[in-house]
Amino acid sequence: METKNWTIDIQITEDDTDSNTLARAVLTSPDGKRHESVGLARRNPSDRPVPQIGDELAAGRALMDLADKLIGEAAEDVAQFSGTAH
């Protein structure tokens, strides 16, 4: 059995007021193909700043978007290899 290791790098950036958090998730597959997604979290001005929550939300959103992209790409590949692509 072959084992493959895919690594996702997540970079998180917060603005100076901890109001906006941006996460960028980047996956480079073993064949060199690069997949990138972004997630954003915004703090309600009436909430106290808890940077960890913004990090978790932004990273989670970036990973969900990345998952959607990978599943979509796999579906396109299946269609192409099965001869049903349009």
C-alpha positions as a printed NumPy array, in Angstrom:
array([[  0.   ,   0.   ,   0.   ],
       [  1.276,   3.444,  -0.919],
       [  1.108,   6.238,   1.633],
       [  0.932,   9.832,   0.495],
       [  1.442,  12.892,   2.643],
       [ -0.267,  16.155,   1.732],
       [  0.561,  19.191,   3.795],
       [ -1.598,  22.294,   4.077],
       [  0.035,  25.554,   5.099],
       [ -2.305,  28.021,   6.791],
       [ -1.2  ,  31.632,   7.181],
       [ -3.308,  33.783,   9.486],
       [ -3.263,  37.569,   9.418],
       [ -5.118,  39.828,  11.845],
       [ -5.624,  43.55 ,  11.494],
       [ -4.357,  45.921,  14.18 ],
       [ -7.719,  46.079,  15.954],
       [ -8.356,  42.298,  15.952],
       [-11.57 ,  43.029,  14.047],
       [-10.712,  41.103,  10.862],
       [ -8.836,  37.851,  10.509],
       [ -7.786,  36.41 ,   7.165],
       [ -6.601,  32.826,   6.731],
       [ -4.96 ,  31.558,   3.567],
       [ -4.788,  27.767,   3.181],
       [ -2.376,  26.425,   0.574],
       [ -2.05 ,  22.788,  -0.452],
       [  0.609,  21.694,  -2.903],
       [ -0.09 ,  18.166,  -4.048],
       [  2.729,  15.698,  -4.76 ],
       [  2.348,  16.336,  -8.513],
       [  3.102,  20.018,  -7.867],
       [ -0.446,  21.298,  -8.315],
       [ -1.204,  24.237,  -6.025],
       [ -4.601,  24.688,  -4.396],
       [ -5.333,  27.887,  -2.469],
       [ -8.331,  29.142,  -0.515],
       [ -9.081,  32.081,   1.738],
       [-11.319,  32.412,   4.796],
       [-12.335,  35.59 ,   6.587],
       [-13.659,  36.219,  10.087],
       [-14.995,  39.55 ,  11.307],
       [-15.517,  40.398,  14.964],
       [-18.719,  42.111,  15.957],
       [-17.685,  45.503,  17.381],
       [-19.703,  44.827,  20.534],
       [-17.779,  41.59 ,  21.26 ],
       [-14.548,  41.609,  23.195],
       [-11.468,  40.69 ,  21.15 ],
       [-10.513,  37.011,  21.415],
       [ -8.014,  36.475,  18.578],
       [ -8.128,  32.675,  18.849],
       [-11.805,  32.654,  17.847],
       [-11.098,  34.699,  14.728],
       [ -8.187,  32.406,  13.88 ],
       [-10.364,  29.306,  14.21 ],
       [-13.224,  30.743,  12.166],
       [-11.015,  32.085,   9.384],
       [ -8.943,  28.888,   9.164],
       [-12.057,  26.713,   9.233],
       [-13.647,  28.735,   6.443],
       [-10.484,  28.534,   4.344],
       [-10.35 ,  24.756,   4.831],
       [-14.046,  24.355,   3.948],
       [-13.483,  26.308,   0.739],
       [-10.397,  24.234,  -0.04 ],
       [-12.382,  21.027,   0.517],
       [-15.141,  22.239,  -1.815],
       [-12.577,  23.048,  -4.499],
       [-10.873,  19.647,  -4.191],
       [-14.187,  17.773,  -4.35 ],
       [-15.248,  19.81 ,  -7.383],
       [-11.972,  19.122,  -9.103],
       [-12.259,  15.395,  -8.371],
       [-15.792,  15.364,  -9.806],
       [-14.509,  17.024, -12.989],
       [-11.71 ,  14.444, -13.22 ],
       [-14.181,  11.554, -12.786],
       [-16.382,  12.999, -15.52 ],
       [-13.416,  13.459, -17.822],
       [-12.065,   9.946, -17.295],
       [-15.495,   8.342, -17.599],
       [-16.189,  10.196, -20.848],
       [-19.184,  12.139, -19.495],
       [-17.51 ,  15.57 , -19.391],
       [-19.239,  18.321, -21.318]])
